[in-house]
Amino acid sequence: MIELHNVTKDYGERRGIFNINLSIETGEAFGFVGTNGAGKTTTIRHLMGFLKPNNGTVKVKNLDAWDDAAEIKQWIGYIPGEIAFPDVSTGWDFIHQQAELLHVTDLSYANQLIERLQLDPSANIKRMSKGMKQKTAIVVALMADSPILILDEPTTGLDPLMRTEFIQIIKEEKANGKTIFMSSHMFEEIEETCDKVAMIKEGKIVAITPISIITSNENQRFIIEFCNEQECSRFIQEKFDSISISHTTVSINIENNTLNEFLSILSTYQFDNLTEQKHTLQEQFYNLYAGGQSND
């Protein structure tokens, strides 16, 4: 559905994106993460046909994103990273204006989204809070039931309750077969909604990984709180890869094939609590940004 092949946009002084290769299948939800200035929005603007690459090709449904931009936009629901509204009075004015441009005559889904997101579309759009403007952009992006959704930091300004509701909406869109490309600085959003995630650093892709691999690591990590300092000190002498957090607490990594041995040895110690720590996308992100290399 979406294909970027060796895409480069070089602004000089190591700014831009370089040799980007991404492939998003029909019906796939694809996450895109990176620090500010890493190249997320530049990549998305190429998908939307707003920018022409210096090198490489960007294709959406086998059409060139630059040459066929007008046709491609008919299939895309888009939330920009920076929302700029035209000179209209209210949220309703903007929604109706966009509905006319998108040839949307049935606003029943828009009304559902307005209710779920607790949006007041009668409000003056220039006086709306950041969160209300974001909700308005979400409604406009989704109301046309487009087969492709391109979302650039879509929950910026939303409170936790509305962020949770948005995640549920995206899950429903995915279940309906939508192809989704979403950048976000909220790792939980990517974990909960996406099949794969690409990490971009200094304009280059450093990893493309299925979410399932990140969250189901072959090793398990535990935090053990011992009853006293002596038990903790004695356990550290065991052969396991452990790190002392405090005088009575240890963090330990256990390979799955040694889990039974670990539990057997631990049973000979006095401890108050054993907690498993799940592997997360945030952890993967920080590890790669600390020392990751690009996959070009």
C-alpha positions as CSV (number, residue, x, y, z in Angstrom):
1,M,0.0,0.0,0.0
2,I,2.9,2.4,0.9
3,E,6.4,2.1,-0.3
4,L,9.4,4.3,0.2
5,H,12.6,3.3,-1.6
6,N,16.0,4.9,-1.0
7,V,14.2,8.3,-0.2
8,T,16.6,11.2,0.5
9,K,15.8,14.8,1.2
10,D,19.0,16.6,2.1
11,Y,18.7,20.1,3.5
12,G,22.5,20.2,4.3
13,E,24.3,20.2,7.6
14,R,23.1,16.6,8.2
15,R,19.5,17.7,8.2
16,G,16.8,15.8,6.3
17,I,16.2,12.1,5.6
18,F,18.6,9.7,4.0
19,N,18.0,6.5,2.1
20,I,14.7,5.8,3.8
21,N,13.2,2.3,3.0
22,L,9.8,1.5,4.3
23,S,7.1,-0.9,3.2
24,I,3.6,-0.9,4.7
25,E,1.1,-3.6,3.7
26,T,-2.6,-3.2,3.1
27,G,-4.4,-3.3,6.5
28,E,-1.1,-2.9,8.5
29,A,-0.7,-0.4,11.3
30,F,2.8,1.0,11.2
31,G,4.3,3.1,13.9
32,F,7.1,5.7,13.4
33,V,9.1,7.0,16.4
34,G,12.1,9.3,16.8
35,T,13.2,12.4,18.7
36,N,12.2,15.9,17.6
37,G,14.1,16.7,14.4
38,A,14.8,13.1,13.5
39,G,12.9,13.2,10.3
40,K,9.4,11.9,11.1
41,T,7.4,14.8,9.7
42,T,9.7,15.2,6.7
43,T,9.0,11.6,5.9
44,I,5.3,12.0,6.3
45,R,5.3,15.1,4.1
46,H,6.8,13.0,1.3
47,L,4.0,10.5,1.7
48,M,1.5,13.3,1.4
49,G,3.1,14.7,-1.8
50,F,4.0,18.0,-0.1
51,L,7.8,17.4,-0.7
52,K,9.6,15.9,-3.6
53,P,12.7,13.7,-2.7
54,N,16.1,14.5,-4.0
55,N,16.5,10.8,-4.7
56,G,14.3,7.7,-4.4
57,T,10.7,7.0,-4.9
58,V,7.6,7.3,-2.7
59,K,4.5,5.3,-3.8
60,V,1.0,4.9,-2.5
61,K,-1.1,2.2,-4.1
62,N,1.6,2.0,-6.8
63,L,1.2,5.7,-7.7
64,D,3.9,8.3,-7.3
65,A,3.3,10.4,-4.2
66,W,4.6,13.6,-5.9
67,D,3.3,13.2,-9.5
68,D,-0.1,11.8,-8.5
69,A,-0.6,13.7,-5.2
70,A,-4.1,15.0,-6.0
71,E,-5.4,11.5,-6.7
72,I,-3.7,9.9,-3.8
73,K,-5.1,12.5,-1.3
74,Q,-8.6,11.1,-2.1
75,W,-7.7,7.9,-0.3
76,I,-5.9,9.4,2.7
77,G,-7.2,10.7,6.1
78,Y,-4.4,13.0,7.4
79,I,-3.6,14.6,10.7
80,P,-0.7,17.1,10.3
81,G,1.8,17.6,13.0
82,E,1.1,21.3,13.0
83,I,-2.5,22.2,12.6
84,A,-3.4,25.5,10.8
85,F,-7.1,26.2,10.3
86,P,-8.4,28.4,7.5
87,D,-10.3,31.6,8.2
88,V,-13.6,30.0,9.4
89,S,-15.6,30.9,12.5
90,T,-16.5,27.6,14.2
91,G,-15.4,24.0,14.3
92,W,-18.6,23.1,12.4
93,D,-17.7,25.6,9.6
94,F,-14.4,23.8,9.2
95,I,-15.9,20.3,9.3
96,H,-18.5,21.2,6.7
97,Q,-15.9,22.9,4.5
98,Q,-13.7,19.8,4.6
99,A,-16.7,17.5,4.1
100,E,-17.5,19.4,0.9
101,L,-13.9,19.1,-0.3
102,L,-13.8,15.4,0.5
103,H,-17.3,14.8,-1.1
104,V,-18.6,13.5,2.2
105,T,-22.4,13.9,2.3
106,D,-23.1,11.6,5.3
107,L,-21.8,13.1,8.6
108,S,-23.1,10.4,10.8
109,Y,-19.6,9.1,11.6
110,A,-18.3,12.6,12.2
111,N,-21.1,13.1,14.7
112,Q,-20.1,9.8,16.4
113,L,-16.5,11.0,16.7
114,I,-17.6,14.4,18.0
115,E,-19.6,12.7,20.8
116,R,-16.8,10.2,21.6
117,L,-14.2,12.9,21.7
118,Q,-16.4,15.3,23.7
119,L,-15.8,18.0,21.1
120,D,-17.9,21.2,21.0
121,P,-17.8,22.0,17.3
122,S,-19.9,25.2,17.8
123,A,-17.0,26.9,19.5
124,N,-15.0,29.6,17.9
125,I,-12.1,27.8,16.2
126,K,-9.6,30.5,17.0
127,R,-10.5,30.4,20.7
128,M,-10.3,26.6,21.0
129,S,-7.7,25.0,23.2
130,K,-4.9,22.9,21.7
131,G,-6.8,19.8,22.7
132,M,-10.1,20.9,21.0
133,K,-8.3,21.8,17.8
134,Q,-6.7,18.4,17.8
135,K,-10.1,16.7,18.3
136,T,-11.4,18.7,15.3
137,A,-8.5,17.6,13.2
138,I,-9.1,14.0,14.2
139,V,-12.8,14.2,13.2
140,V,-12.0,15.7,9.8
141,A,-9.2,13.1,9.2
142,L,-11.5,10.1,9.9
143,M,-14.9,11.2,8.8
144,A,-14.4,10.3,5.1
145,D,-13.7,6.6,6.0
146,S,-10.5,6.8,3.9
147,P,-8.7,3.5,3.4
148,I,-5.3,5.0,4.4
149,L,-4.7,7.0,7.6
150,I,-1.5,9.1,8.0
151,L,-1.3,10.5,11.5
152,D,1.5,12.8,12.6
153,E,1.5,13.0,16.4
154,P,-2.3,12.7,16.5
155,T,-2.8,12.9,20.3
156,T,-0.9,16.1,20.9
157,G,-2.8,18.2,23.4
158,L,-5.3,15.4,24.4
159,D,-5.8,14.6,28.0
160,P,-5.3,11.0,29.2
161,L,-9.0,10.1,28.9
162,M,-9.3,11.4,25.4
163,R,-6.0,9.7,24.4
164,T,-7.4,6.4,25.6
165,E,-10.6,7.0,23.5
166,F,-8.5,7.8,20.5
167,I,-6.5,4.6,20.8
168,Q,-9.8,2.7,20.9
169,I,-11.0,4.5,17.8
170,I,-7.7,3.6,16.0
171,K,-8.1,0.0,17.0
172,E,-11.5,0.0,15.4
173,E,-10.2,1.6,12.2
174,K,-7.5,-1.1,12.1
175,A,-10.1,-3.8,12.6
176,N,-12.0,-2.4,9.6
177,G,-9.0,-3.0,7.4
178,K,-7.5,0.5,7.3
179,T,-3.8,1.0,6.5
180,I,-2.4,3.2,9.2
181,F,0.9,5.1,9.4
182,M,1.3,6.9,12.7
183,S,4.1,8.8,14.3
184,S,3.9,9.4,18.0
185,H,6.1,10.3,21.0
186,M,3.7,8.3,23.1
187,F,5.2,4.8,23.1
188,E,2.1,3.2,24.6
189,E,0.0,4.4,21.7
190,I,2.3,2.6,19.2
191,E,2.5,-0.6,21.4
192,E,-1.3,-0.8,21.6
193,T,-2.2,-0.1,18.0
194,C,0.6,-1.0,15.7
195,D,1.9,-4.2,14.1
196,K,5.4,-2.8,13.4
197,V,7.4,0.2,14.3
198,A,10.3,2.0,12.6
199,M,12.7,4.1,14.6
200,I,14.4,7.0,12.9
201,K,17.5,8.8,14.2
202,E,19.3,11.7,12.5
203,G,17.3,11.1,9.3
204,K,18.1,7.4,9.0
205,I,16.1,4.3,9.9
206,V,17.9,2.5,12.8
207,A,15.4,-0.4,13.2
208,I,12.2,-1.8,11.9
209,T,10.7,-4.3,14.3
210,P,7.4,-6.1,14.9
211,I,5.8,-4.9,18.1
212,S,5.3,-8.5,19.2
213,I,9.1,-9.1,19.2
214,I,9.7,-6.1,21.4
215,T,7.1,-6.9,24.0
216,S,7.8,-10.7,24.1
217,N,11.6,-10.7,24.5
218,E,13.4,-14.0,24.8
219,N,14.7,-13.0,28.3
220,Q,12.7,-12.1,31.3
221,R,13.6,-9.4,33.9
222,F,12.6,-9.5,37.5
223,I,12.9,-7.3,40.5
224,I,13.6,-9.2,43.8
225,E,13.1,-7.6,47.2
226,F,14.9,-9.6,49.8
227,C,14.0,-9.8,53.5
228,N,17.4,-8.4,54.6
229,E,20.7,-7.2,53.3
230,Q,22.4,-10.5,54.0
231,E,20.1,-12.5,51.8
232,C,20.5,-10.0,49.0
233,S,24.3,-10.1,49.2
234,R,24.3,-13.9,49.2
235,F,22.0,-14.0,46.1
236,I,24.3,-11.7,44.1
237,Q,27.0,-14.3,44.3
238,E,24.8,-16.7,42.2
239,K,25.7,-17.2,38.5
240,F,22.8,-15.1,37.2
241,D,23.1,-11.7,35.5
242,S,22.0,-9.5,38.4
243,I,22.4,-5.9,39.3
244,S,22.0,-4.5,42.8
245,I,19.5,-1.7,43.1
246,S,19.7,-1.2,46.8
247,H,21.0,-3.1,49.9
248,T,18.0,-5.4,49.7
249,T,16.8,-5.2,46.0
250,V,18.1,-6.8,42.9
251,S,17.3,-6.5,39.2
252,I,17.9,-9.8,37.3
253,N,17.7,-10.9,33.6
254,I,16.8,-14.6,33.1
255,E,16.9,-16.5,29.9
256,N,13.7,-18.5,29.3
257,N,15.5,-21.8,29.4
258,T,16.9,-21.1,32.8
259,L,13.7,-19.9,34.4
260,N,12.9,-23.1,36.3
261,E,16.5,-23.2,37.7
262,F,16.2,-19.6,38.8
263,L,13.0,-20.1,40.6
264,S,14.3,-23.2,42.3
265,I,17.4,-21.4,43.6
266,L,15.3,-18.4,44.6
267,S,13.1,-20.6,46.7
268,T,16.1,-21.2,49.1
269,Y,16.2,-17.5,49.9
270,Q,14.0,-15.3,52.1
271,F,12.4,-12.6,50.0
272,D,9.4,-10.3,50.3
273,N,8.5,-9.7,46.7
274,L,9.2,-10.9,43.1
275,T,8.0,-8.7,40.2
276,E,8.4,-9.2,36.5
277,Q,9.3,-6.2,34.4
278,K,7.9,-6.2,30.9
279,H,10.0,-5.2,27.9
280,T,8.6,-2.1,26.3
281,L,9.0,-0.1,23.1
282,Q,10.3,2.8,25.2
283,E,13.1,0.7,26.5
284,Q,14.0,-0.5,22.9
285,F,13.9,3.1,21.7
286,Y,16.3,4.4,24.4
287,N,18.7,1.5,23.8
288,L,18.8,2.1,20.1
289,Y,19.2,5.8,20.5
290,A,22.0,5.3,22.9
291,G,24.1,3.1,20.5
292,G,22.0,2.1,17.5
293,Q,23.3,2.0,14.0
294,S,21.3,2.6,10.9
295,N,20.3,-0.3,8.7
296,D,21.2,1.4,5.4
